[in-house]
Amino acid sequence: MTFQNRTIFITGASRGIGESIALKLAAAGANIVIAAKSVEEDPRLGGTIFSVAKAVEAAGGKALPVQVDIRDEAQIQQAVKQAAEKFGGIDVLINNASAIQLTNTEQTPAKRFDLIHDINVRGTFLMTQHCIPYLKAGNNPHILTLSPPINLDPKWMGGHIAYTISKYNMSMLALGWAAELKPYGIAANSLWPATTIATAAVKNLLGGDALMSVSRKPEIIADAVSYILSKPAATCTGNNFIDEAVLQAEGITDFEKYAVTPGGRLQSDLFL
């Protein structure tokens, strides 16, 4: 599949899943807007918008690294304007930036509650709001948000209600945009992994090397993204996708290449 001359705006793209998506689409000819806060490398996390831009260009795409904190509306507006001026528009928005906080109610400080909602919910909303005018004129325009399917069984909320509702809000936004933007031919979907994904967040905040070893590589998300974005926007909309199911629909059933530990057990994602 080709994404030649399509402009893809990716938030949280300086490492991990965002970087993997950027490289996958760059290899198919896309223009990639690498939007994130990191301009200096943190040894615990790795990656900056500039290192990813260099990798994007090496993969065959065109890159625009833009420093943006999606909690700041003025920075969002400036980043979107830069992207549109550089590449002549925006065809796809991938809402990947997110903050995690797996604590119960008593152990979640107000500042952390505010942070996850400012990034996950408000930031995703504003990012999309400012991209919509360009998406209306886009080539097969898609909005893809990295968030889980909504399941109101209390067991999915009991351990970390603040984080869960922030991620479910992202999924509700995706479903709402599918209805709101259908008249303009703009697709809106969400995507979530069936297993934990080996990222810096998983290593540093969740389970260290032990959890990393039973996770899949970010490339499984990138491959699923490429299939979703290749679908006609007019008909592929309003879905809460799971990465495995997307690939299975394309005839892919062997997922071993994605495993950090081939042949080992895998840890299901905390929302599934």
N, C-alpha and C positions, 0 to 999 in steps of 0.2 A: 504494500500500500504506500501511497505517497502523500506527503503533506507539503509539497512544494509550494512555496510562497504563502502558506497560511501562517498567520501570526498567532502564537500561543503565549498567553500571559500566565505565568505560574507563580503563585505566592509560596513563600517558604521554600524557595528553590535552591538554596545554597548548599544543601546536602541531602542525604537520605532519599526518601521517596520522591521529593521534588526534583532532585538532581537526576535520579534515574529516569523519570518521565521526560525531563528536558533532553537527555542524551538519546533516548529512544526516538523521540519526534524529530530531533535535529538530524539524526541519521536518515530520516525520510524526507529531509529537505526543508523543515519548518524554520521559521524565524522564531526565536525563543526570547521572551522577556523574563529575565531572572530577577524576580523581586523578592528581597529579603533584607533583614537588618545587618547581616554579617559582612563587614568589609575588612575585618582583621580576624585571622584564624584563632579559634579557641582550641587548644590541644585536646580537650576532652570531647569536642564535637567534630572538629575538622570542617574544612570547606568555607568558602566565601563566595559572594556573587561573582567575583573576578575569576576565581579558580574554575567555577562552573562555566563561565562565559568562554574561557579558553578551551575547556573540554567540549563544549557545544560546537565551537568553530572547528575543532579537530575532527569532530564526528560528521561534519558536512553541513551544519546549519549556520544561520546568522544569529548573533547574540547581542542583546542589550542588557547589561547588568544595571539594575536600578536599586539603590538603597531605599527601602520603604518599611516603615513600621505601620502595619495596617490598623493600629489604634488611633492613628493621626490622619484625619480626613484630608487635611491639606497635602500631606505626603502622598496619599492615594491619588488625589486629583493630579498632582504633578507627575507621578509615575505613569498614569494612564495617558496623560497628554504627551509625555515623552515617547511612549510606545507608539502611539498613533502617528506622531510626526515622523518617527524613525522609519516605520514600516508601512505607513499609509492606511492604517486601520488596525482593528483587533478582531480576530475571527473566533478565538476560543479563550475562555477564562477557566483556569483550574484553581479552585479554592483549596489549597493544600495546607496553608499555614494554620497551625493549631497549637494550643497550650494544653498540657495534661496535668491533672491533679487528682490522684486516686486516694482521696481521704474521705472519711465520713463527715457528717454535719458538724460534730463538735471539734473535729480536728482540721476544719477548713477555715482559715482566717479570712476576714472580709476582703483583704487586699488580694488574696489568691482567687476568691470567688469572682471579684471584679476583673482580675486579669484574664481568667479563662473565658468569661463572657464578653469582655472587650475584644479579645482576639477572635474567638471561635464564632461568636454570634454577630456582634456589632461590626467587627472588621470584615467578616464575610459578606454581610449585608451591604456595607458601604462600598466594598470592592466591586461587588456586582452592580450596584446602583450606578456607579460612575463608568462602568464598561458598557452598560446596555445601549447607549446611543451609538457606539461603534459596532456592537454586535448586530444591531438592526441592519447594518449595511454589510455585514460580514459574509464570508464564503463558508457555507454550511456551518453556521454559528452554533457553538455549544457552550454551556456552562456545566462544569463537572466539579462537584463538591466532595471532598474526602470525608465521609461521615457514614455511620452505620444505619442499617434498616431499623425502623422504629418498632420496638417490642415493649409493651407496657407491663409485661410480667414483672412484679416487684423485685424478683431476684436479680434483674439486670441493673437495678437502681440502688439497692440497699447498701452496697459497700462504698459508693462514690456518687451520690446523687447530684452534687454540683456539676461534676464533669459530665455525667450522663446526660443531664438536661441540656447542657451546652451543645453536646454533639447531636442530640436528637433535634434541637432547634435548627442546626445546620441542615439536617435531612428534611425538616419541614420547610425550610426556606427553598430547598431544591424542588420539592413537590409543588410549592406555591408558585415558584417561577415557571414551572412547566405549564401551569394553567394560565398564568398572567401573560406569558410571552409567546404562547402558541400562535396567536394571530400574526406575529412577526416572523414566524419560522425559526425561532430560537429554541434549541433543546436545552433542558435542564434535568440533570440526573445526579445521583450520588453514587459513590463507589466505596466499598469497604473490603478488607481482606478476610479470608476464612481463617487464617492463622496469624499469629504474631509475626511482625516483620522486623528483620535485623536492622535497626537504626540506632543512632546515638541515644535517642530518647529511651528506647527499650533497654539499652545497656546501662545508661546512667540513672534512670529514674524508676525502672520497673524490676528487672531481674538480673542484671549483670550478664556475665558470660554464660551462665547456666541457661538463662532464657534465650539468649542469642543463639545458642547451639541447637535449640528446638524450634527455631523460627525459619521463615523463608526469606529469600533475598528480595530487595525492593523491585527487582526486575519483573516479578510477577504482576505487580501493580502497573508498571509501565506498559507491559504487553497488553493488559486488559484495557488500559486507557486508550491505546492506539486503536484497538478494535471498536471501542465505543465511539471515539471521535470520527471514525471512518463511516459511521452509519448516517443515513439522511436525518438531518435535524428535525424535519417535519414529522417524522414518525418515531424516532428513537428518543422519547422524552417521558418524564414522569416516573422513572424507575429508581429503585434503591438496589443497585447492583452489588453482587458479591464477585470478587475477582475470579474464583474457580468457575463459577457458573458462566461468566462471560467467555472464558477460554473454552469451556466444554461446549458451548454453543457454536464455537468455531471448529469443533472436531478435535480439540486438544485434550487428551486424557492423561498424559504422562507428565507429572509435575515434579519429578525427581530433580531436574536441573535447577529448580528454584530453591531446593532445600539447602540450608547452611551445612547440615550434616546428612548427606545422601543416605537413604535407607534407615535413618533414625526416626524416632517419634516426633510428632509435631504438636505444638501447643495451639489449641484453638484460640481465636481472638476472644477477648473478655466480653464482647457483646454477642457472641454466637454460641 
